[in-house]
Amino acid sequence: MQQSEQKRSQESQENPESPLGAQQRAARQRVESGERRSLAQALGRLVPYLEGLKLRWFFGVLAAIGAGVIALSIPVVLGGLVDDIEAVNAVGAVVWTAFAIVLGLGVLEAIFVFLRRFFVIPPASDAEMNMRISLFDRLVHQNATFHGAWEAGQLQSRAIADLNMLRRFFAFGSLMLVTATITVSVGIGVMFTWSPILAGLFLCAAVPVIVLGPTFRRKFIHYSRSAQDQAGEVATKVEESVHGIRVLKAFGRGDWARSSFKEEAATLRDLEVSKMRTLAKFQMLMVLLPESVLALCIFTGLYLAAQGDLTPGALAGFFAMAVVLKQPIEGIGMLIGMVFMAKTSIDRHIDVMDIEPEVTSPAEPTTSEERGLVELDQVHFRYPDAKEDLIRGATLRVEPGETMALVSATGGGTSTLLNLVPRLYDVTGGSVRIDGIDVREYSLPDLRSRIAVAFEDPTLFSTTVKSNVLLGTGHQRDEDDPAHPHRDQAPTAGQLEEVLTEALHTADAEFAANLPGGLDTRIGEEGLSLSGGQRQRLALARAIAAKPSVLLLDDPLSALDVRTEERVTARLRSVLEGTTTLIVAHRPSTVALADRVALLHQGRITDVGTHTELLARSETYAKIMKPPPPGGQELMDTISADESEQGFRENGMFSGEANERDAIPAEHDEARDQADGSTLGAESGAVAAEREAAGHVPAAGTSREVTK
């Protein structure tokens, strides 16, 4: 395992432009940034999350200090009582008095411990919730580039494990560290009042800790950060395997996935063991030194008592105090380790929170009347770390109510071009305008309320069919929801049932009514309980139900069999009337929906016309849309191998594959899985192909493969 890690590291150093090299550079930059941040600076970043909670936390600290002070008072009382026994020779009375006082102090200490938890646990949980909500809010406002660069497992570990760690630090570590510091300081001060010599000896135990502390800190923080980052890698492996379980089963690669996961899990185990060994060595020092010094104090104390320089009560009180201080001193090692783990969690939280969203609403947004006019003006776009633009000056005008098909070879940029309209990505040059206004001048809620999208890879949520289809409407929204501004074209609350029925009928998704719970059936995570064709039809119904002025369809019928496609196509023609539609098409049946076709070639719109016109005058368009004649290898040689396969699939040569897949009932999962043979990725296969064609290298320290 170490050899493979060294080999990968060497390869990344030799090729700094490789994806792994880019990932390691970004990860190293984040770690170095965290190392430069002091503990005080890191803790200061938590203050906003404690607004309104500080008073309860303060009362919790007071209760913890109160419990510590009471614990310190017991040795003082015992020391005085021992001297009283010698002074008045009233053993019985002193014993009963001591019993009553110690019992009372013990009960009072227990009350303070209860109050500590009573005051601290709710604000600690509230702070954790506030941080988790803030993190989620930041994630949902990041653009597609961010989510393409970060592994889901890394984000999940930050949202769950790291914030759990910070809650424990809020509720326990911070209080106990403050309490232990005050308790030890006050206790040693009391020891000095009894015997400066013994107190000085006892204090000598701190010298090795002060000397060795920085080394422990450096090692522990390194292992803690590495282990928490590796936990994110393990979470990513689990997520990839669960999402790709059908592919693993279909190709019989379960053992391969297990081997890959075992390697990541073993790395995490090694890091955790190294971290705990470092902590164990420091804790051993924290236990050994006080015990050793205490033995020396016993010898010295007895000598001083024999010489008359120390009273028996002071000697008894000193060692009772030493016993009380023993627990906080030994616990300081664990508490310091918790502090460093909390700092690592804060650093990892800051890694995400400090990344400002690239796509935001302008300070003074503009709006306009909805008509549906879409204009692309010399649009350029380049993926981060790509060597050249994927879109190189595309210009196109789509009139209100017009349906325009976008056609290109595989990886040509049509899916990416579509994603620029709702600002899933921002253009790197030129402009995209809707109703005469640059999309960057709209507020994001206003812009996206005008647009609905049906992606090639449909994503459904773990809720009811009804909620999924009505996601883009006012269903289950507050009337004053700022993320869903009012639109005259939007369906009202009373029209939602009618809209739902119409959308399901248009997308030929009426099968949903026959599910066990009808339209209230929960369809499971990402809709994987449904077939690919069923998911795609529900996603199409969702886009239709939103009643947008601009509808974006990314090859929305690719998973449908021929007959279903014909039905949906016929119904879409009537529904799309009056709606401006941009549709990515790879086969003539989809192009038939369009009034005009735009050919995207080498990053530019090179021709616009009807399907028949482009077939007649554009050799490139004909190569993309026409299947090769028998023996027509000479024609296909001019197109890449990927384009050839795509041409066969998109012109119906493999239409029986989709027909076979949708013909299998949804309940027969395994059989349908073998026919489907696909897994969901973080982005559509079309976008992934376009990234590859543009030479895009995943950024920001994490990669995400799209399994085709």
N, C-alpha and C positions, 0 to 999 in steps of 0.2 A: 504494500500500500504506500509506504514511504517512497519507494522507487518511482511509482507511478505519479505521485505528487511532485517529486523532483523533476520528473520528465516533463510534466505539464508546465511547471514553473519555468523550466529552461526554454521550452517552446515559446512561451509567452514573452520571455525576455528577448529571444531571438527575433520574434515578429511582434513588435509593439502594436501593430495595427490589427492583430488578430482579435476576435471577440474575447477570448480568455484574457489577453493582455489588457484590453480596455477595461474588462471587469475588475481585474486585479488592481489596476491603477486607481480606479474610482473607489474601490473598497479600501485601499491603502490610504487614500486621501481622507476618507471619512474617519478612519481610525486615528490618523495623525491629527486631524482637527479635534477629535475628542481628547487626545492626550495633551494637547496644548490648552485645553479648557480646564481651569482650576476647579476644585471641588466647590468653592464658594460661588463661582460663576454658574456651575451646573445647577446647584441648589437654587440659585436666584431665578433660574428659568421656571421653577415650579410655583413661584409666588402667585402668578395670575390664576392658577387653578385652585388656590386656597382662599380666593376672595369670598368673604362671608363665612368662612370656616375657621378663621384664625382664632377667634375667641374661644371656641370649644376646644381647639387644639391647645391653646394656652392654659385653659382650665385643666386639661389632661396632664400637661407638664407639671402644673402646680400639685395635682393629686399625686403624681409619681414622685415628685420631690418630697411631698409630705410623707409618703410611705417610706422613703429612704431616710428622712430625718428621724422618724420614729424608730426605725431599725437601729440607727446610730445611738439613740437615747438609751436603749436597753443596756449596752455595756457600761454607760456612765452610771446608770442606776445601780447596776450590780457592783461596780467598784465602790460606790459610796456605802452600799449596804454591808459589804465585807468589812470596811473600816468601822462601821457602826457596831458590828458584832464584837469586835475587839475592844471598842471604846466602852460600851455599856454592858457587855456580857448578857445581853437579852436575846438569846438565840431564837426562841420560839416566836416572839413578837416580830423580830426582823424577818424571819423566814416567811411568816404569813403576809407581812407587808410586801416583801419582795414578790411573793406569788401573786398578790392582787395587782401590783403595779405592772409586772411583766404581762399578766393576762390582759389587763386593760390596754396596754400598749399593743399587744398582739391583735386584739379585736379592732383597735383603731387603724392599725396598719392594713388589715384585711379590707376595711371599709374604703381606705384610700386606694387600694389596688382595684377594687370594684369601680370606684369613681373614675379612675384612670381609663379603664376600658369603656365605661359608659360615655365619657366625654370624647374619646379619641376615635373609636371604631367608626361611628357614623361619618365624621368629616373625612376620615381616610378613605372610606368607600365612596363618598361623594367626589373627592379629588380624583380617584381612579376613574369614576364615571365621566367626569368632566374632561379628563385627558383623553379617554377613549372616544368620546363624542367629537372632540376637537380633531383628533387624528382621523377619524372617519370623514369628518367634514372636509379636511384637507385632501384626503384621497379622492373623494367624489368630485372635487373641483379641479383636480389635476387633469391635464389633457392626455390624449392617447399616447403621446411620446413617452410620458412618465410611466404609464402602466405597461408599455411595451418593454421598458428597460428594467423594471423592478420585478423580481420574482414574487409571486403571491405568498409563498411561504415566509419570506423575509418580512413582508408587511403583516402577515398574520401573527408571527412571533412577537413583533413589536406591539401589536394591538392587544395581545393576550398575556403572554409570559412576562414581557418587560413591565407592563402596567400592573400585573399581579405583584411583581417584585417591589414596585414603588409603593403599592398599598401596604405591603408588610413593613416597608421602611417607615412610612408615615405612622402606622398604627403601633409599631413595636420598636423598630430600630432607632428612630430619631429620639423617641422619649427615653428609651433605656440608655442611649448614649449620653444624653443630657443628664439623666438621673445618676448614672454611674460616675460621670465626671464630677458632679457636685458631691455625691456621696463619698468618693475616695478623697477628694480635696478636703472636705469637712472632717472626715474621719482621721486623716493624717494630721490635720490641725489639732484635733483633740488629743491625739497621741503625743504631740509635742508638748502639750500642757502637762502630761503625766511624766514623760521622760524624753528630753531632746535627744539623748544618746540612742535609745531604742528606736525612736521615730526616724532618726537619721539613718540607722542601719536598715530599717524597713524601706526607706525611700531609695536606698542604693539599688534596689531591684529594678528601678525604672531606667537606669543607665543603659544596660544592654538593649532594652526595648527602643530607646531613643536612637541608638546607633544602628540597629538592624531594621528599624521601621521602614526607612525609604526603600531598601532592597525588597522587603516584603511587598510594599505598595506597588512597586514597578512590576514585579512578577505576577502578583495577584490580578492587577488590572489587565495585564496582557492575556492571561488565561481566561479571565472572566469575559472579556470582550470577544475573544476567539470562540469560546464555548457558546455564547449567546448568538453570535453570527452563524455558527455551525448548526445550532438548533433551528434557525431559519432555513438552512439548506435541507435539513431532514424533513421539515414541514413541507418544503417544496417537492421533495421526492414523493412524499405520501400523496400530495395533491395531484401530481402528474400521473402517478400510478392509478389512483382512483378514477380520474377523468379519462384516462386512456385504457381502462380495464378491458374494454372490448377489443382494442387492438392487441393488447398483450395476450389475451385468450385466443384471438383469431390466428396469431402467428406463433403461439406456443412459447412466448418469451417471458413467462412468469418467473422462471429461475434467473433469467438475466436481470429482470427488474429487482428481484430479491437480492442478487449479488451486488447490484449498484446501491441499493438501499443499505445493505449490510456494511458496505464500505463507508458510507456517510455516517451511519450510526456508530461504527467503530471509532471513527475520528472524533465524534462528539463524546464518546465514552472516554477516550484518551485525554481529551481536553478537560473534561470534568474531573477525572482522577488527578490530573496534574494540578488543577486548581485547588482541589480539596487537600492534596498533599502539602501544597504550599501553606494553606490555612492551618493544617494540622501541626506543621512545624512551628508556626508562630504561636498557636495556642499552647503547644507543649512548653514553649519558652515562657508564656504568660502564667502557666501553672507551676513550672519548675522553680522559677526565680523566687516568687513569694514563699513557697514552701521551704526552699533552702535558706532564705534570709530569716524566716520565722524560727528555724532551728537555731540559728546563731543568736536570735533575739532571746530565745528561751535561756540559753546558757548565760548570756549577758545579764538578762533580767534577774535571774536567780542570784547571780553574783552581786548585783546592785542591791537587791533586797537583803541579802546576808550582811552587806556592809552598812545597811541602814539608810542608803541613799534613795530607796524606793519603797513605798508602803505596800503591804500585801494587797490592799484594795486597788491601788494604781496598777500593780502587776496583773491582777485578775482582770481589771477593766481593759488594760492594753491588749491582752490576748483575746478577750471577748470581742474587742473592736477588730482585731486582726481576723477573727473568724467571720465577722459581719462583712468586712471588706474583701474577703477571699472570693466570694461569688462575683461581685462586680468587676474585680480585677481580672479574674479568669474569663469573665464574659466579654471583656473589652476586645479581646482578640476576635471573637465571633462578630461583635458589633462593628468593628473596623472592617472586617470582611464584608458585612452587609452594606456598609456605607459605600465601599468601592463597587460592589455589584449594583447598588442603586445608581451610582454615578454612571456606570456603563449603560444601564437602562435609560437614564436621562439622555446620554449622548446618542444612543440609538433612536430615541424618540425625536431628538432635535434633528437628526439626520434627515428625517422626513418633513418635520414641521418647518425647517428652514428653507425648503425648496419651494419657492414661490410659484404658483400656477402661471404658466406661460400664456394661457388663453383666459382673459378676464374681460369683464364689461368695462367700457370706457367711463371716465369720471363724469362726463356729461353726455349720456347716450342720446341718439336721435331715433326717431320713429317715422313711419309713413303709413299711408293707406295700403291695405293688402290688395295686391293685384296678381302677384305671382310671376312678375318679370324677373328672369335670372340672366345675369350677364357675367361672362368671364372675360377679363381684359388683361391680355399679356400675362397670364398667370404662370408663375414659376414656383416650384416646390422641390425641396431637397430634404431627405431624411437626415437626422443627426448622424454625423460621422460618415455619411455617404460621400463618395468622391466626386459626384456630379449630380446635376439636377435630374429628377425623374420627369417633372413637368417643365417644359422649356418654352414658355410663351404661348400657352393655349388661349385662344380667343373664341368665344361662342356667345350667341344671344338666343335665348329661349323665350318665346313670346308667352304672355299669360294664357293659360289653358292649353298650351301645346305640349305634346308628348315627344320627347327627344330621346333617341337611343344613342348610347355611347358604346362604340365598338373599338376594340384594339386586340392585338395579339396578347397572349398570356404574359403578365408582368408589364404590360404597356402603360399602366397608370390610370385606368378608368375608375377602379375602386378608390384609389387615392384622390382622384379629382372629385369624386362624389363626396368624400369626407371633408373636403375644404369648404363646402357650402354651409353646413351647420357649425363650422369651426371646430370640428374634432381635431383638426390640425389648422394652423395658420399658414397662409401663403408666405413664401420667402421672397416673392416679388410679384408685382402686378396687383390686381384686386379682383375680388368676387363681389358682385353687387346684387342685391334683391330689391326690386322696386326702386331702382335708381340710387340706392344708398349702399355704401361699402358695408359688408357684414360686420366689420370690426367697429363700426359706429353704432350698431344696435347694442342694447343690453342683451346678455346671453339668454335670459328668460324670454324676452320679446322675440329674439331671432328664432330660438328653437321651438317656440310655440307655433310659429308659422310653418314649420318643417316637420315632416315625419319620414322615418327611414325604415326600410326593411333590408337588413343585412343578408349577405350570402350565407353566413353561419348564424342561424337564428339562436338567440339567447332568451330563454324563458326563466321566470323567477319561481321560487318555491312558494307559490300561492295558488289561488283558484284560477281556473280558465278565464272566468269573467274579469278578474282583476288584471290578468295579463293582457287581455285584449283591450280593456279600457284604460290602459296605463297612460296613454297620452291625452286623456280627457279629464273632465273635472271629477271623475269617480274617486271617492275617498280622499278628496282634497277639501281644504278650507276655502270658503269663497274668497277670502282676501289673501290667499297664498301668493306671496311675491314671486315665487318660481313658476307661477302659472297665470300670467296676466290675462285679462279678459279679452276675448276676440269675438267679433260679431258672427264670424263663421262657425265658431265652436259650438258643438251641441250643448243644449241646456241639460239640467239634471233630469227633467221630465222626458227628454228625448234619448237618454242613454240606452234604454232597453231596445228601442227601435234601431238605434245606431249599432248596437251589439249584434242584433239579428241580421241586419243588412251586411255588416262586415264579415260575419261568419259565412253567410251565404255566398258573398262575392268571392271569398278565398276558398270556397268549397271545404270549409272547416266545420260543417254541421255535424260531423262525427262526434264533436265535443258533447253534444246533447245526449249521446248514448253512453258516455262514460259513467262509472258507478254513481257518482254524485252529480251528474249532469254538468252544468256550467259552474257549479260550486265545487267541483272536484279539484283537490290540490294535486298538482301534476308533478311534484317532486323537484329536487334540485336540478336546475337548468333544463327541466323538461325531458330528462333522459329516459323517463318511463314511456315516452312517445317515440314513434319512428321519426326518421329525418324528414320525411315528407309532411307528417303531421305537425312537427315543430315549425317547419317553414310556412305552412298555411296559417297557423296561428299568428306567426310574426307578421305575415302579410295582412291579416285581419286587423292586427294592432295598428299598423300604419294607416290603414283605410279608415278605421274608427276615429282617428284623431281629426279627421276633416281638415287637413292642412291646405294651405294655398300652394305649397311646393312639396311634392312627393318624390322621394329618392328611393329607387329600387335597385338593389345590387344583385342582379341575376336571381330574382326572387322565385323562379320556377324550376331551378336546376335539379331539385330533388323529387320532382313530380313525374309520374308516368305520363304517357302520351295523352290518354283520354282525360285525365284530371287536368293536365295542362291546357287542353283545348277548352274545357269548361271554364276554368279560371280566366283564360285569355278572353273568352267571349264576354264574361261578366265584367272584367276590368275595363273593357272598351267603353261601356256605358258609365261606370263609376268614375273614370278618369276625365270624363267630359267636364270642362271648366276648371280642372286642376292641372297646374303646371307640373309635368312629370319628367324627371331624368331617370332613365333606366339603363343599367349596364346589361348589355346583351351579348351573347356568344353564339346564338343559333337563330335561324330565320324565324322560328315560331315566336320567339320573344320580340324580335325586331318588328314583327307584324303589328304589335301594339302601337308602334310609333308613327307619328306624322312625318318626322324626318329622322335621318341617321347622321351622326357626326363620327367621323373616323379619327381616332387619336393614334398618331404614328410618330414614333421617336419624340414623344413629349409635346407634340403640337397637333392642333386640329387641322388636318390637311385637306379634308373634304367634307361637305355637308350636302345632303340630298336625300331622296327617297331610296329605299332598298334597291329598287330596280335600276335607278340612275347610277348608284355607286357600283353595282355589279357590272354595269356596262362600261363605265369609264375608269374605274380604279382597280388596277391589278392587285394591289395590296389588300383591298377589301374583299376581292374575289377569293384570294388565297385563304383569308381568315374564315369566310362564311361558307365556301363551297367545299364539300368533301372531295378528296382526290379521286379521279377516275381510276378504274382498274389498271394497274401497271403504271400509274402516273407518278413514279418516284422522282422523275426529273423536276416536276412541279414542287413536290414536297421538300426537295433538297434545299430550296431557297428559304425554307422556314425552319426554325429550330425544332429539335426533337420534342421539346415540351409543347410547342405550338401545334405540332402535328397531332400529338395525343389529344390536346385540347380540342382541336378541330374535329377529330373523330367523335369525341364525346358530345360536343355541343351541337353537332349536326345529326344527332339521333342514332349514330352507329352503335352506341351502347345504351340506347333508350330502354332496352329490355332489362338492363341492370336496375334502373330506377323503378320500372314497372314491377319487377320481382320483389324489390324491397318494400314498396308500399302495399303490395298484395298480401304480405305476411301480416297477420293480426298483431296488434301491439302487445298482446299478452305473451306472445311467443318470443320473448326477448332474445334468446340465444340465436335462434334461426334468423331473426331480423338483423341481429348484430353482424352475423356473417355476411349477410347480403349488403348491409350498410358499409361496414368496414371503415368507419370514420370516428374521429374523436374531436371534441371541442378544443379549440385553442384560445389564446388570449385575443387574437384578431383573426379576421377571415383569411382563408387560404389565398384569396386573390391579393389582398394587401401584402401578405407575406411574400408572395411571388414578386410583387412589385418592389418590395424592399430589397430582395435579393438581386433583382435586375438592376437596381440603382446602386448596388455595391454597399448597401447599408450594413453597418456594424452595430449590434446592440450596444446601448450606452449604459452609463451609470452603475456599473458594478454588478449587474445581474442580467442574466440572459433568460429568454423564454423561447423554447422551441415550439413550433407549430407542426404537429404531426399531420401529415397528409395521408 
